[in-house]
């Protein structure tokens, strides 16, 4: 353990080797990334008691593939982070959607952000698919 304690549940979820129900994050950098991915891949309405937590990314995958789609994806990511993780400052959001990926209703997302409390920069990449 980095500081003698754990930060939270790791993402993606894995069984713990120590006997905990789920594997716990040992590093702050892992927890920041896990929190962000958890937020962005959770569908709005999926989290009990917090119906606005998450994004509509999965729904946007089925929107018409026009010039506005990438901006809609960017906006939903930006709004969710500003609302639920205000301790992070977004530096860059890159969305990759090749023709093959669009045919499979899938996108790759890369986000560069700064944790405001320690001014450390992070990069997280993930794929959104149905």
LUMVEX-868865 format. One line per field, with one value per atom (N, C-alpha, C, O): chain; atom name; x, y, z; residue in three letters; residue number from 1. Coordinates in steps of 0.02 Angstrom, whole numbers, plus 50000, padded with zeros to 5 digits. Example, Ala and Ser with C-alpha at 12.3 -4.5 7.8 and 13.67 -1.06 7.14 Angstrom:
BEGIN
c = A; A; A; A; A; A; A; A;
a = N; CA; C; O; N; CA; C; O;
xx = 50660; 50615; 50660; 50712; 50642; 50684; 50645; 50670;
yy = 49716; 49775; 49835; 49834; 49888; 49947; 50002; 50057;
zz = 50390; 50390; 50390; 50423; 50354; 50357; 50394; 50402;
r = ala; ala; ala; ala; ser; ser; ser; ser;
k = 1; 1; 1; 1; 2; 2; 2; 2;
END
This chain:
BEGIN
c = A; A; A; A; A; A; A; A; A; A; A; A; A; A; A; A; A; A; A; A; A; A; A; A; A; A; A; A; A; A; A; A; A; A; A; A; A; A; A; A; A; A; A; A; A; A; A; A; A; A; A; A; A; A; A; A; A; A; A; A; A; A; A; A; A; A; A; A; A; A; A; A; A; A; A; A; A; A; A; A; A; A; A; A; A; A; A; A; A; A; A; A; A; A; A; A; A; A; A; A; A; A; A; A; A; A; A; A; A; A; A; A; A; A; A; A; A; A; A; A; A; A; A; A; A; A; A; A; A; A; A; A; A; A; A; A; A; A; A; A; A; A; A; A; A; A; A; A; A; A; A; A; A; A; A; A; A; A; A; A; A; A; A; A; A; A; A; A; A; A; A; A; A; A; A; A; A; A; A; A; A; A; A; A; A; A; A; A; A; A; A; A; A; A; A; A; A; A; A; A; A; A; A; A; A; A; A; A; A; A; A; A; A; A; A; A; A; A; A; A; A; A; A; A; A; A; A; A; A; A; A; A; A; A; A; A; A; A; A; A; A; A; A; A; A; A; A; A; A; A; A; A; A; A; A; A; A; A; A; A; A; A; A; A; A; A; A; A; A; A; A; A; A; A; A; A; A; A; A; A; A; A; A; A; A; A; A; A; A; A; A; A; A; A; A; A; A; A; A; A; A; A; A; A; A; A; A; A; A; A; A; A; A; A; A; A; A; A; A; A; A; A; A; A; A; A; A; A; A; A; A; A; A; A; A; A; A; A; A; A; A; A; A; A; A; A; A; A; A; A; A; A; A; A; A; A; A; A; A; A; A; A; A; A; A; A; A; A; A; A; A; A; A; A; A; A; A; A; A; A; A; A; A; A; A; A; A; A; A; A; A; A; A; A; A; A; A; A; A; A; A; A; A; A; A; A; A; A; A; A; A; A; A; A; A; A; A; A; A; A; A; A; A; A; A; A; A; A; A; A; A; A; A; A; A; A; A; A; A; A; A; A; A; A; A; A; A; A; A; A; A; A; A; A; A; A; A; A; A; A; A; A; A; A; A; A; A; A; A; A; A; A; A; A; A; A; A; A; A; A; A; A; A; A; A; A; A; A; A; A; A; A; A; A; A; A; A; A; A; A; A; A; A; A; A; A; A; A; A; A; A; A; A; A; A; A; A; A; A; A;
a = N; CA; C; O; N; CA; C; O; N; CA; C; O; N; CA; C; O; N; CA; C; O; N; CA; C; O; N; CA; C; O; N; CA; C; O; N; CA; C; O; N; CA; C; O; N; CA; C; O; N; CA; C; O; N; CA; C; O; N; CA; C; O; N; CA; C; O; N; CA; C; O; N; CA; C; O; N; CA; C; O; N; CA; C; O; N; CA; C; O; N; CA; C; O; N; CA; C; O; N; CA; C; O; N; CA; C; O; N; CA; C; O; N; CA; C; O; N; CA; C; O; N; CA; C; O; N; CA; C; O; N; CA; C; O; N; CA; C; O; N; CA; C; O; N; CA; C; O; N; CA; C; O; N; CA; C; O; N; CA; C; O; N; CA; C; O; N; CA; C; O; N; CA; C; O; N; CA; C; O; N; CA; C; O; N; CA; C; O; N; CA; C; O; N; CA; C; O; N; CA; C; O; N; CA; C; O; N; CA; C; O; N; CA; C; O; N; CA; C; O; N; CA; C; O; N; CA; C; O; N; CA; C; O; N; CA; C; O; N; CA; C; O; N; CA; C; O; N; CA; C; O; N; CA; C; O; N; CA; C; O; N; CA; C; O; N; CA; C; O; N; CA; C; O; N; CA; C; O; N; CA; C; O; N; CA; C; O; N; CA; C; O; N; CA; C; O; N; CA; C; O; N; CA; C; O; N; CA; C; O; N; CA; C; O; N; CA; C; O; N; CA; C; O; N; CA; C; O; N; CA; C; O; N; CA; C; O; N; CA; C; O; N; CA; C; O; N; CA; C; O; N; CA; C; O; N; CA; C; O; N; CA; C; O; N; CA; C; O; N; CA; C; O; N; CA; C; O; N; CA; C; O; N; CA; C; O; N; CA; C; O; N; CA; C; O; N; CA; C; O; N; CA; C; O; N; CA; C; O; N; CA; C; O; N; CA; C; O; N; CA; C; O; N; CA; C; O; N; CA; C; O; N; CA; C; O; N; CA; C; O; N; CA; C; O; N; CA; C; O; N; CA; C; O; N; CA; C; O; N; CA; C; O; N; CA; C; O; N; CA; C; O; N; CA; C; O; N; CA; C; O; N; CA; C; O; N; CA; C; O; N; CA; C; O; N; CA; C; O; N; CA; C; O; N; CA; C; O; N; CA; C; O; N; CA; C; O; N; CA; C; O; N; CA; C; O; N; CA; C; O; N; CA; C; O; N; CA; C; O; N; CA; C; O; N; CA; C; O; N; CA; C; O; N; CA; C; O; N; CA; C; O; N; CA; C; O; N; CA; C; O; N; CA; C; O; N; CA; C; O; N; CA; C; O;
xx = 50042; 50000; 50044; 50093; 50027; 50068; 50075; 50131; 50020; 50021; 49994; 49978; 49990; 49965; 49889; 49861; 49855; 49783; 49763; 49802; 49702; 49677; 49631; 49606; 49621; 49582; 49511; 49467; 49497; 49429; 49429; 49480; 49373; 49365; 49397; 49385; 49437; 49470; 49420; 49369; 49434; 49393; 49437; 49488; 49425; 49365; 49365; 49417; 49305; 49297; 49332; 49327; 49368; 49402; 49394; 49388; 49394; 49394; 49459; 49512; 49455; 49515; 49554; 49525; 49619; 49662; 49673; 49696; 49655; 49667; 49607; 49610; 49552; 49493; 49439; 49383; 49453; 49401; 49354; 49372; 49294; 49245; 49270; 49266; 49295; 49322; 49393; 49410; 49433; 49501; 49498; 49460; 49540; 49542; 49602; 49654; 49595; 49648; 49699; 49682; 49762; 49816; 49848; 49880; 49840; 49873; 49821; 49769; 49836; 49791; 49780; 49724; 49832; 49826; 49777; 49739; 49778; 49730; 49659; 49612; 49650; 49583; 49553; 49494; 49593; 49569; 49545; 49491; 49583; 49564; 49502; 49457; 49500; 49442; 49378; 49326; 49383; 49324; 49298; 49238; 49344; 49325; 49292; 49240; 49323; 49295; 49228; 49181; 49224; 49160; 49105; 49050; 49120; 49070; 49049; 48989; 49097; 49081; 49049; 49012; 49063; 49033; 48969; 48939; 48949; 48885; 48830; 48837; 48778; 48721; 48680; 48668; 48657; 48614; 48553; 48523; 48534; 48477; 48496; 48455; 48558; 48581; 48599; 48593; 48621; 48643; 48584; 48554; 48569; 48512; 48520; 48572; 48470; 48470; 48505; 48501; 48539; 48573; 48560; 48604; 48498; 48479; 48517; 48516; 48550; 48587; 48661; 48698; 48683; 48753; 48766; 48726; 48820; 48839; 48832; 48829; 48829; 48823; 48773; 48747; 48761; 48719; 48762; 48738; 48826; 48871; 48844; 48848; 48818; 48793; 48735; 48728; 48693; 48637; 48662; 48635; 48712; 48738; 48769; 48773; 48791; 48819; 48770; 48790; 48706; 48654; 48623; 48575; 48651; 48629; 48653; 48699; 48621; 48645; 48718; 48738; 48756; 48827; 48836; 48852; 48827; 48834; 48888; 48923; 48895; 48947; 48938; 48986; 48877; 48862; 48876; 48879; 48883; 48890; 48952; 48947; 49008; 49069; 49062; 49086; 49029; 49018; 48971; 48981; 48919; 48873; 48911; 48900; 48955; 48995; 49040; 49044; 49074; 49118; 49078; 49100; 49020; 48980; 48956; 48957; 48934; 48910; 48967; 48956; 49027; 49085; 49102; 49112; 49107; 49125; 49075; 49095; 49011; 48960; 48960; 48953; 48968; 48969; 49029; 49023; 49087; 49147; 49140; 49157; 49116; 49106; 49057; 49067; 49005; 48954; 48975; 48964; 49005; 49019; 49090; 49103; 49138; 49208; 49240; 49287; 49215; 49240; 49313; 49344; 49341; 49411; 49458; 49519; 49429; 49469; 49459; 49404; 49513; 49510; 49527; 49581; 49482; 49492; 49541; 49532; 49591; 49639; 49624; 49630; 49603; 49591; 49547; 49554; 49501; 49460; 49468; 49453; 49490; 49498; 49449; 49445; 49413; 49363; 49384; 49392; 49392; 49409; 49350; 49327; 49326; 49271; 49282; 49259; 49318; 49330; 49264; 49217; 49262; 49202; 49185; 49126; 49236; 49224; 49196; 49150; 49222; 49197; 49125; 49083; 49110; 49042; 48993; 48937; 49014; 48971; 48956; 48903; 49001; 48992; 48966; 48963; 48947; 48923; 48972; 48955; 49034; 49088; 49131; 49139; 49158; 49205; 49261; 49251; 49319; 49374; 49379; 49373; 49389; 49394; 49460; 49479; 49494; 49555; 49547; 49529; 49559; 49550; 49615; 49642; 49638; 49694; 49665; 49629; 49681; 49652; 49702; 49751; 49688; 49730; 49688; 49631; 49718; 49686; 49703; 49761; 49653; 49663; 49698; 49733; 49688; 49714; 49789; 49821; 49819; 49892; 49925; 49986; 49887; 49912; 49947; 49990; 49928; 49957; 49914; 49853; 49947; 49913; 49904; 49946; 49847; 49830; 49804; 49781; 49808; 49780; 49742; 49767; 49681; 49642; 49611; 49588; 49612; 49583; 49536; 49548; 49480; 49431; 49389; 49389; 49354; 49309; 49238; 49223; 49194; 49122; 49090; 49097; 49054; 49017; 48954; 48949; 48906; 48841; 48847; 48797;
yy = 49941; 50000; 50062; 50066; 50109; 50169; 50210; 50226; 50226; 50269; 50232; 50263; 50167; 50129; 50121; 50091; 50147; 50138; 50134; 50151; 50112; 50107; 50166; 50199; 50179; 50237; 50220; 50262; 50162; 50145; 50083; 50048; 50070; 50012; 50026; 50078; 49979; 49985; 49975; 49941; 50003; 49994; 49977; 50011; 49928; 49886; 49841; 49825; 49820; 49780; 49713; 49680; 49693; 49628; 49599; 49636; 49533; 49500; 49515; 49519; 49524; 49538; 49475; 49422; 49481; 49424; 49421; 49371; 49476; 49479; 49456; 49453; 49441; 49420; 49474; 49460; 49535; 49586; 49564; 49523; 49592; 49574; 49595; 49556; 49657; 49683; 49709; 49728; 49709; 49735; 49810; 49847; 49831; 49902; 49936; 49905; 50000; 50039; 50058; 50081; 50048; 50063; 50130; 50158; 50157; 50219; 50273; 50259; 50334; 50389; 50399; 50413; 50391; 50400; 50350; 50366; 50288; 50238; 50257; 50248; 50284; 50302; 50359; 50357; 50409; 50465; 50439; 50459; 50397; 50369; 50324; 50327; 50283; 50240; 50280; 50263; 50333; 50376; 50405; 50407; 50428; 50459; 50408; 50422; 50350; 50299; 50275; 50265; 50266; 50245; 50295; 50275; 50359; 50412; 50408; 50407; 50406; 50412; 50350; 50355; 50291; 50230; 50209; 50158; 50246; 50233; 50270; 50329; 50235; 50265; 50306; 50284; 50365; 50405; 50364; 50330; 50366; 50328; 50259; 50224; 50238; 50172; 50169; 50116; 50224; 50224; 50242; 50295; 50196; 50203; 50265; 50274; 50307; 50366; 50426; 50481; 50417; 50473; 50467; 50448; 50484; 50473; 50516; 50499; 50569; 50610; 50593; 50623; 50545; 50523; 50484; 50441; 50499; 50463; 50505; 50567; 50471; 50505; 50468; 50415; 50498; 50466; 50442; 50437; 50426; 50405; 50345; 50342; 50296; 50235; 50251; 50220; 50298; 50318; 50355; 50346; 50398; 50437; 50393; 50414; 50333; 50288; 50271; 50251; 50279; 50261; 50323; 50317; 50381; 50443; 50443; 50406; 50483; 50488; 50510; 50555; 50479; 50494; 50556; 50551; 50614; 50677; 50720; 50698; 50781; 50826; 50844; 50861; 50841; 50861; 50807; 50821; 50745; 50689; 50697; 50688; 50713; 50720; 50775; 50768; 50830; 50885; 50863; 50881; 50824; 50798; 50753; 50757; 50711; 50667; 50709; 50697; 50757; 50801; 50837; 50839; 50863; 50901; 50857; 50879; 50796; 50753; 50734; 50729; 50723; 50708; 50769; 50764; 50826; 50888; 50905; 50922; 50902; 50919; 50872; 50894; 50807; 50759; 50769; 50766; 50782; 50793; 50857; 50858; 50910; 50974; 50966; 50995; 50926; 50917; 50870; 50885; 50813; 50760; 50756; 50730; 50781; 50779; 50848; 50856; 50898; 50966; 50974; 51025; 50924; 50927; 50912; 50914; 50898; 50885; 50941; 50967; 50959; 51008; 50973; 50944; 50975; 50943; 50985; 51045; 50952; 50985; 50970; 51013; 50908; 50887; 50825; 50780; 50824; 50764; 50747; 50787; 50686; 50662; 50604; 50558; 50608; 50557; 50526; 50561; 50460; 50425; 50381; 50339; 50393; 50353; 50341; 50379; 50288; 50269; 50243; 50229; 50237; 50212; 50142; 50126; 50101; 50033; 50035; 49997; 50080; 50086; 50111; 50087; 50159; 50186; 50132; 50131; 50088; 50033; 49986; 49954; 49982; 49939; 49979; 49953; 50042; 50086; 50088; 50074; 50106; 50107; 50169; 50192; 50196; 50252; 50241; 50210; 50268; 50271; 50343; 50390; 50350; 50415; 50419; 50373; 50475; 50489; 50557; 50606; 50560; 50623; 50639; 50596; 50700; 50725; 50775; 50821; 50765; 50809; 50820; 50783; 50870; 50887; 50880; 50902; 50848; 50845; 50911; 50925; 50951; 51018; 51018; 51065; 50966; 50964; 50952; 50968; 50923; 50913; 50934; 50924; 50962; 50987; 50933; 50948; 50871; 50816; 50803; 50803; 50793; 50778; 50703; 50663; 50684; 50614; 50606; 50654; 50546; 50529; 50464; 50416; 50461; 50400; 50387; 50432; 50323; 50302; 50245; 50201; 50246; 50192; 50189; 50235; 50134; 50123; 50121; 50090; 50154; 50152; 50110; 50125; 50058; 50018; 49991; 49991; 49970; 49949; 49889; 49866;
zz = 50000; 50000; 50000; 50037; 49959; 49950; 50014; 50034; 50045; 50105; 50166; 50217; 50163; 50219; 50219; 50265; 50167; 50163; 50090; 50045; 50079; 50011; 49996; 50042; 49932; 49912; 49894; 49904; 49868; 49848; 49804; 49798; 49772; 49729; 49661; 49631; 49638; 49574; 49517; 49526; 49460; 49401; 49343; 49335; 49303; 49304; 49365; 49393; 49386; 49446; 49438; 49386; 49490; 49492; 49562; 49611; 49566; 49631; 49666; 49635; 49731; 49771; 49785; 49796; 49785; 49803; 49878; 49904; 49914; 49986; 50027; 50088; 49994; 50031; 50034; 50057; 50011; 50005; 49950; 49908; 49950; 49899; 49830; 49783; 49824; 49762; 49774; 49829; 49721; 49726; 49741; 49710; 49787; 49807; 49776; 49766; 49762; 49733; 49786; 49840; 49769; 49815; 49802; 49846; 49742; 49724; 49708; 49678; 49729; 49716; 49641; 49620; 49601; 49529; 49499; 49454; 49524; 49501; 49520; 49481; 49580; 49603; 49563; 49546; 49546; 49507; 49439; 49416; 49407; 49343; 49349; 49307; 49401; 49413; 49423; 49395; 49462; 49473; 49408; 49396; 49366; 49303; 49256; 49226; 49248; 49204; 49231; 49192; 49295; 49327; 49310; 49291; 49317; 49302; 49229; 49214; 49184; 49113; 49083; 49034; 49111; 49084; 49120; 49102; 49170; 49204; 49165; 49150; 49150; 49115; 49164; 49220; 49142; 49186; 49203; 49161; 49267; 49292; 49316; 49346; 49306; 49325; 49400; 49431; 49427; 49497; 49543; 49538; 49587; 49632; 49676; 49708; 49677; 49720; 49690; 49718; 49634; 49600; 49525; 49487; 49504; 49434; 49384; 49324; 49405; 49357; 49355; 49316; 49396; 49395; 49330; 49312; 49297; 49237; 49175; 49178; 49118; 49053; 49009; 49027; 48952; 48901; 48842; 48786; 48856; 48802; 48764; 48703; 48800; 48768; 48721; 48669; 48740; 48698; 48637; 48582; 48646; 48590; 48535; 48477; 48552; 48503; 48447; 48392; 48461; 48413; 48380; 48342; 48394; 48361; 48289; 48271; 48246; 48176; 48175; 48212; 48132; 48126; 48082; 48023; 48113; 48076; 48109; 48154; 48085; 48109; 48183; 48217; 48207; 48276; 48327; 48387; 48306; 48353; 48397; 48458; 48369; 48409; 48461; 48517; 48443; 48490; 48546; 48604; 48530; 48581; 48631; 48692; 48605; 48648; 48693; 48753; 48663; 48702; 48757; 48814; 48740; 48788; 48846; 48903; 48832; 48886; 48934; 48994; 48906; 48948; 48991; 49051; 48958; 48992; 49048; 49104; 49033; 49083; 49142; 49199; 49130; 49185; 49231; 49292; 49202; 49242; 49283; 49342; 49252; 49288; 49346; 49400; 49336; 49387; 49442; 49501; 49425; 49474; 49498; 49553; 49460; 49480; 49471; 49432; 49508; 49499; 49520; 49506; 49554; 49574; 49516; 49523; 49457; 49397; 49346; 49338; 49313; 49259; 49194; 49187; 49146; 49081; 49040; 49033; 49014; 48970; 48897; 48853; 48885; 48815; 48815; 48856; 48767; 48755; 48682; 48638; 48669; 48600; 48589; 48630; 48535; 48518; 48452; 48402; 48452; 48391; 48371; 48409; 48310; 48285; 48211; 48168; 48196; 48127; 48097; 48133; 48030; 47998; 48023; 48034; 48033; 48058; 48129; 48145; 48171; 48239; 48239; 48278; 48195; 48192; 48171; 48195; 48126; 48105; 48163; 48164; 48211; 48270; 48330; 48386; 48319; 48373; 48430; 48488; 48415; 48464; 48453; 48396; 48507; 48503; 48554; 48605; 48538; 48586; 48611; 48573; 48677; 48708; 48746; 48782; 48738; 48775; 48808; 48775; 48873; 48910; 48948; 48983; 48939; 48978; 49027; 49008; 49091; 49143; 49199; 49206; 49240; 49297; 49360; 49363; 49411; 49477; 49512; 49526; 49528; 49555; 49623; 49640; 49663; 49730; 49733; 49784; 49680; 49681; 49616; 49607; 49570; 49505; 49464; 49423; 49474; 49436; 49374; 49378; 49317; 49255; 49247; 49266; 49217; 49205; 49135; 49104; 49110; 49045; 49055; 49085; 49030; 49034; 48965; 48931; 48946; 48881; 48894; 48935; 48857; 48863; 48801; 48760; 48793; 48736; 48761; 48812; 48724; 48740; 48685; 48625; 48705; 48658; 48692; 48754; 48652; 48682; 48727; 48754;
r = unk; unk; unk; unk; unk; unk; unk; unk; unk; unk; unk; unk; unk; unk; unk; unk; unk; unk; unk; unk; unk; unk; unk; unk; unk; unk; unk; unk; unk; unk; unk; unk; unk; unk; unk; unk; unk; unk; unk; unk; unk; unk; unk; unk; unk; unk; unk; unk; unk; unk; unk; unk; unk; unk; unk; unk; unk; unk; unk; unk; unk; unk; unk; unk; unk; unk; unk; unk; unk; unk; unk; unk; unk; unk; unk; unk; unk; unk; unk; unk; unk; unk; unk; unk; unk; unk; unk; unk; unk; unk; unk; unk; unk; unk; unk; unk; unk; unk; unk; unk; unk; unk; unk; unk; unk; unk; unk; unk; unk; unk; unk; unk; unk; unk; unk; unk; unk; unk; unk; unk; unk; unk; unk; unk; unk; unk; unk; unk; unk; unk; unk; unk; unk; unk; unk; unk; unk; unk; unk; unk; unk; unk; unk; unk; unk; unk; unk; unk; unk; unk; unk; unk; unk; unk; unk; unk; unk; unk; unk; unk; unk; unk; unk; unk; unk; unk; unk; unk; unk; unk; unk; unk; unk; unk; unk; unk; unk; unk; unk; unk; unk; unk; unk; unk; unk; unk; unk; unk; unk; unk; unk; unk; unk; unk; unk; unk; unk; unk; unk; unk; unk; unk; unk; unk; unk; unk; unk; unk; unk; unk; unk; unk; unk; unk; unk; unk; unk; unk; unk; unk; unk; unk; unk; unk; unk; unk; unk; unk; unk; unk; unk; unk; unk; unk; unk; unk; unk; unk; unk; unk; unk; unk; unk; unk; unk; unk; unk; unk; unk; unk; unk; unk; unk; unk; unk; unk; unk; unk; unk; unk; unk; unk; unk; unk; unk; unk; unk; unk; unk; unk; unk; unk; unk; unk; unk; unk; unk; unk; unk; unk; unk; unk; unk; unk; unk; unk; unk; unk; unk; unk; unk; unk; unk; unk; unk; unk; unk; unk; unk; unk; unk; unk; unk; unk; unk; unk; unk; unk; unk; unk; unk; unk; unk; unk; unk; unk; unk; unk; unk; unk; unk; unk; unk; unk; unk; unk; unk; unk; unk; unk; unk; unk; unk; unk; unk; unk; unk; unk; unk; unk; unk; unk; unk; unk; unk; unk; unk; unk; unk; unk; unk; unk; unk; unk; unk; unk; unk; unk; unk; unk; unk; unk; unk; unk; unk; unk; unk; unk; unk; unk; unk; unk; unk; unk; unk; unk; unk; unk; unk; unk; unk; unk; unk; unk; unk; unk; unk; unk; unk; unk; unk; unk; unk; unk; unk; unk; unk; unk; unk; unk; unk; unk; unk; unk; unk; unk; unk; unk; unk; unk; unk; unk; unk; unk; unk; unk; unk; unk; unk; unk; unk; unk; unk; unk; unk; unk; unk; unk; unk; unk; unk; unk; unk; unk; unk; unk; unk; unk; unk; unk; unk; unk; unk; unk; unk; unk; unk; unk; unk; unk; unk; unk; unk; unk; unk; unk; unk; unk; unk; unk; unk; unk; unk; unk; unk; unk; unk; unk; unk; unk; unk; unk; unk; unk; unk; unk; unk; unk; unk; unk; unk; unk; unk; unk; unk; unk; unk; unk; unk; unk; unk; unk; unk; unk; unk; unk; unk; unk; unk; unk; unk; unk; unk; unk; unk; unk; unk; unk; unk; unk; unk; unk; unk; unk; unk; unk; unk; unk; unk; unk;
k = 1; 1; 1; 1; 2; 2; 2; 2; 3; 3; 3; 3; 4; 4; 4; 4; 5; 5; 5; 5; 6; 6; 6; 6; 7; 7; 7; 7; 8; 8; 8; 8; 9; 9; 9; 9; 10; 10; 10; 10; 11; 11; 11; 11; 12; 12; 12; 12; 13; 13; 13; 13; 14; 14; 14; 14; 15; 15; 15; 15; 16; 16; 16; 16; 17; 17; 17; 17; 18; 18; 18; 18; 19; 19; 19; 19; 20; 20; 20; 20; 21; 21; 21; 21; 22; 22; 22; 22; 23; 23; 23; 23; 24; 24; 24; 24; 25; 25; 25; 25; 26; 26; 26; 26; 27; 27; 27; 27; 28; 28; 28; 28; 29; 29; 29; 29; 30; 30; 30; 30; 31; 31; 31; 31; 32; 32; 32; 32; 33; 33; 33; 33; 34; 34; 34; 34; 35; 35; 35; 35; 36; 36; 36; 36; 37; 37; 37; 37; 38; 38; 38; 38; 39; 39; 39; 39; 40; 40; 40; 40; 41; 41; 41; 41; 42; 42; 42; 42; 43; 43; 43; 43; 44; 44; 44; 44; 45; 45; 45; 45; 46; 46; 46; 46; 47; 47; 47; 47; 48; 48; 48; 48; 49; 49; 49; 49; 50; 50; 50; 50; 51; 51; 51; 51; 52; 52; 52; 52; 53; 53; 53; 53; 54; 54; 54; 54; 55; 55; 55; 55; 56; 56; 56; 56; 57; 57; 57; 57; 58; 58; 58; 58; 59; 59; 59; 59; 60; 60; 60; 60; 61; 61; 61; 61; 62; 62; 62; 62; 63; 63; 63; 63; 64; 64; 64; 64; 65; 65; 65; 65; 66; 66; 66; 66; 67; 67; 67; 67; 68; 68; 68; 68; 69; 69; 69; 69; 70; 70; 70; 70; 71; 71; 71; 71; 72; 72; 72; 72; 73; 73; 73; 73; 74; 74; 74; 74; 75; 75; 75; 75; 76; 76; 76; 76; 77; 77; 77; 77; 78; 78; 78; 78; 79; 79; 79; 79; 80; 80; 80; 80; 81; 81; 81; 81; 82; 82; 82; 82; 83; 83; 83; 83; 84; 84; 84; 84; 85; 85; 85; 85; 86; 86; 86; 86; 87; 87; 87; 87; 88; 88; 88; 88; 89; 89; 89; 89; 90; 90; 90; 90; 91; 91; 91; 91; 92; 92; 92; 92; 93; 93; 93; 93; 94; 94; 94; 94; 95; 95; 95; 95; 96; 96; 96; 96; 97; 97; 97; 97; 98; 98; 98; 98; 99; 99; 99; 99; 100; 100; 100; 100; 101; 101; 101; 101; 102; 102; 102; 102; 103; 103; 103; 103; 104; 104; 104; 104; 105; 105; 105; 105; 106; 106; 106; 106; 107; 107; 107; 107; 108; 108; 108; 108; 109; 109; 109; 109; 110; 110; 110; 110; 111; 111; 111; 111; 112; 112; 112; 112; 113; 113; 113; 113; 114; 114; 114; 114; 115; 115; 115; 115; 116; 116; 116; 116; 117; 117; 117; 117; 118; 118; 118; 118; 119; 119; 119; 119; 120; 120; 120; 120; 121; 121; 121; 121; 122; 122; 122; 122; 123; 123; 123; 123; 124; 124; 124; 124; 125; 125; 125; 125; 126; 126; 126; 126; 127; 127; 127; 127; 128; 128; 128; 128; 129; 129; 129; 129; 130; 130; 130; 130;
END
